[in-house]
Amino acid sequence: MKISYTKHAIERMNERGTNKNEVDAALKTGQTKPDNFGRIKYIQVFANNSSKSNKKNKQVEVSAELKDKATNHWTVITVIVKFY
């Protein structure tokens, strides 16, 4: 699986307390559901090791588009993180 990131996605990861390792894991093993504009949303829960929140867990939601089916190339459009 090849994964690329929009500038917007990288900015949101930095702002919201996640990283490429977690986003990649969500893409590879997360639950899926349809998203807007024909995209796929991948959802995965991780232990929260961030100092941005004192909550125990964080849910990483990744909105991605399949750019090339033959090479399994995905582009991450945006990332949302929910702490609980």
Protein Blocks (a to p, Z undefined) as FASTA:
>chain_A
ZZdddfklmmmmmmnopafklmmmmmmmmccdddehhiacdddddddfbfkbccfbdcdd
dddddfblklopacdfbdcdddZZ
